[in-house]
Amino acid sequence: MARLFLFAVLGQLFILPYLDAITSSPKVQVYSRHPPDSDKENFMNCYVSGFHPPQITIELFKDGKKIEKVEESDLSFSNDWTFNRLVSAPFDPKSKNDYTCKVTHSTLQLPKVVKWDPENN
């Protein structure tokens, strides 16, 4: 009985904190590298964080059409064993185009779509 109690306590101390990381939904932030009114060449960034398992699809769109030439960072992870990734593409923030980031992950019933908003950049 004492062994069972000890196992339960050790499980709560050492295993349970990592069970949350087994499935964790992604958080999505879409922003430009430079201020929208800057004259510098700009990039739309889609930063996806806090997800587990690591298999994820991140796509960028311009007016509903997939942007094919994107840069994708290496997959990295945080202290809590969740993962992070940055996907970016050149864009013109002064244009009237709609830019979105679509994230597909096993923890989501439907893909998460986040629109770039110059007002909240």
LUMKOL-82346 format. One record per residue (C-alpha): chain; residue number from 1; residue in one letter; x, y, z. Coordinates in Angstrom, 2 decimals, always signed. Layout:
<recs>
("A", NUM, "a", (X, Y, Z))
...
</recs>
This chain:
<recs>
("A", 1, "m", (+0.00, +0.00, +0.00))
("A", 2, "a", (+2.85, +2.36, +0.84))
("A", 3, "r", (+4.44, +1.67, -2.56))
("A", 4, "l", (+1.21, +2.54, -4.33))
("A", 5, "f", (+0.95, +5.80, -2.39))
("A", 6, "l", (+4.60, +6.63, -3.14))
("A", 7, "f", (+4.06, +5.91, -6.84))
("A", 8, "a", (+0.98, +8.15, -6.92))
("A", 9, "v", (+2.85, +11.02, -5.25))
("A", 10, "l", (+5.88, +10.67, -7.52))
("A", 11, "g", (+3.60, +10.52, -10.54))
("A", 12, "q", (+1.95, +13.79, -9.57))
("A", 13, "l", (+5.28, +15.48, -8.94))
("A", 14, "f", (+7.21, +14.29, -11.96))
("A", 15, "i", (+4.82, +13.02, -14.62))
("A", 16, "l", (+1.63, +15.08, -14.42))
("A", 17, "p", (+3.29, +18.41, -15.26))
("A", 18, "y", (+4.30, +16.92, -18.62))
("A", 19, "l", (+0.90, +15.40, -19.40))
("A", 20, "d", (-0.41, +18.86, -20.28))
("A", 21, "a", (+2.26, +19.03, -22.98))
("A", 22, "i", (+1.08, +15.78, -24.54))
("A", 23, "t", (-1.71, +17.70, -26.27))
("A", 24, "s", (-1.60, +21.47, -26.30))
("A", 25, "s", (-3.34, +23.71, -28.83))
("A", 26, "p", (-1.29, +26.24, -30.78))
("A", 27, "k", (-1.37, +29.94, -30.06))
("A", 28, "v", (-1.11, +32.04, -33.24))
("A", 29, "q", (+0.25, +35.58, -33.64))
("A", 30, "v", (+0.37, +37.38, -37.00))
("A", 31, "y", (+2.44, +40.56, -37.30))
("A", 32, "s", (+4.79, +42.40, -39.64))
("A", 33, "r", (+8.53, +42.49, -39.09))
("A", 34, "h", (+8.62, +46.28, -39.42))
("A", 35, "p", (+5.90, +48.87, -38.76))
("A", 36, "p", (+3.37, +48.92, -41.63))
("A", 37, "d", (+4.28, +52.51, -42.56))
("A", 38, "s", (+8.01, +51.74, -42.77))
("A", 39, "d", (+9.83, +52.06, -46.08))
("A", 40, "k", (+11.84, +48.91, -45.36))
("A", 41, "e", (+11.16, +45.65, -47.16))
("A", 42, "n", (+8.62, +43.97, -44.93))
("A", 43, "f", (+7.64, +40.42, -44.00))
("A", 44, "m", (+4.44, +38.97, -42.61))
("A", 45, "n", (+5.25, +36.73, -39.66))
("A", 46, "c", (+3.08, +33.96, -38.31))
("A", 47, "y", (+4.44, +32.83, -34.95))
("A", 48, "v", (+2.85, +29.66, -33.62))
("A", 49, "s", (+3.66, +28.61, -30.07))
("A", 50, "g", (+2.68, +26.32, -27.24))
("A", 51, "f", (+1.67, +23.29, -29.29))
("A", 52, "h", (+2.21, +19.57, -28.80))
("A", 53, "p", (+2.56, +17.14, -30.56))
("A", 54, "p", (+5.07, +18.77, -32.92))
("A", 55, "q", (+3.35, +17.86, -36.20))
("A", 56, "i", (+1.77, +21.05, -37.53))
("A", 57, "t", (+0.92, +22.76, -40.82))
("A", 58, "i", (+1.32, +26.54, -41.07))
("A", 59, "e", (+0.29, +28.28, -44.30))
("A", 60, "l", (+0.25, +31.94, -45.32))
("A", 61, "f", (-2.37, +33.37, -47.69))
("A", 62, "k", (-2.78, +36.55, -49.72))
("A", 63, "d", (-6.41, +37.23, -50.66))
("A", 64, "g", (-7.24, +33.57, -50.06))
("A", 65, "k", (-4.44, +32.22, -52.28))
("A", 66, "k", (-1.63, +30.26, -50.67))
("A", 67, "i", (+1.76, +32.00, -50.66))
("A", 68, "e", (+4.17, +29.37, -51.96))
("A", 69, "k", (+7.53, +30.93, -51.14))
("A", 70, "v", (+7.68, +31.11, -47.36))
("A", 71, "e", (+10.54, +30.89, -44.91))
("A", 72, "e", (+10.07, +28.49, -42.03))
("A", 73, "s", (+12.17, +28.42, -38.87))
("A", 74, "d", (+13.38, +25.23, -37.31))
("A", 75, "l", (+11.01, +23.69, -34.83))
("A", 76, "s", (+12.01, +24.76, -31.32))
("A", 77, "f", (+10.64, +23.89, -27.93))
("A", 78, "s", (+10.05, +25.62, -24.61))
("A", 79, "n", (+10.78, +24.55, -21.03))
("A", 80, "d", (+7.32, +22.97, -20.81))
("A", 81, "w", (+8.10, +20.78, -23.87))
("A", 82, "t", (+5.64, +22.57, -26.14))
("A", 83, "f", (+6.84, +23.59, -29.59))
("A", 84, "n", (+7.22, +26.88, -31.50))
("A", 85, "r", (+7.69, +27.79, -35.16))
("A", 86, "l", (+7.89, +31.02, -37.18))
("A", 87, "v", (+6.73, +31.16, -40.79))
("A", 88, "s", (+7.20, +34.36, -42.81))
("A", 89, "a", (+6.93, +35.75, -46.33))
("A", 90, "p", (+7.65, +39.11, -47.96))
("A", 91, "f", (+4.56, +41.31, -48.27))
("A", 92, "d", (+3.42, +44.86, -48.83))
("A", 93, "p", (+1.56, +46.02, -45.72))
("A", 94, "k", (+0.44, +49.19, -47.53))
("A", 95, "s", (-1.56, +47.21, -50.09))
("A", 96, "k", (-5.28, +46.57, -49.65))
("A", 97, "n", (-4.74, +42.79, -49.73))
("A", 98, "d", (-5.96, +40.47, -46.99))
("A", 99, "y", (-3.19, +38.41, -45.40))
("A", 100, "t", (-3.92, +35.41, -43.20))
("A", 101, "c", (-2.17, +32.56, -41.46))
("A", 102, "k", (-3.84, +29.14, -41.35))
("A", 103, "v", (-2.73, +26.60, -38.74))
("A", 104, "t", (-3.76, +22.95, -38.84))
("A", 105, "h", (-2.97, +20.81, -35.79))
("A", 106, "s", (-4.34, +17.59, -34.28))
("A", 107, "t", (-5.66, +19.46, -31.21))
("A", 108, "l", (-7.90, +21.69, -33.35))
("A", 109, "q", (-11.24, +20.51, -34.72))
("A", 110, "l", (-10.98, +23.08, -37.50))
("A", 111, "p", (-7.91, +24.94, -38.75))
("A", 112, "k", (-7.23, +28.20, -36.92))
("A", 113, "v", (-7.17, +31.19, -39.30))
("A", 114, "v", (-5.74, +34.51, -38.07))
("A", 115, "k", (-5.86, +37.66, -40.21))
("A", 116, "w", (-3.06, +40.20, -40.18))
("A", 117, "d", (-4.41, +43.45, -38.77))
("A", 118, "p", (-2.29, +46.57, -39.32))
("A", 119, "e", (-4.08, +48.30, -36.44))
("A", 120, "n", (-2.97, +45.66, -33.92))
("A", 121, "n", (+0.49, +45.08, -35.30))
</recs>
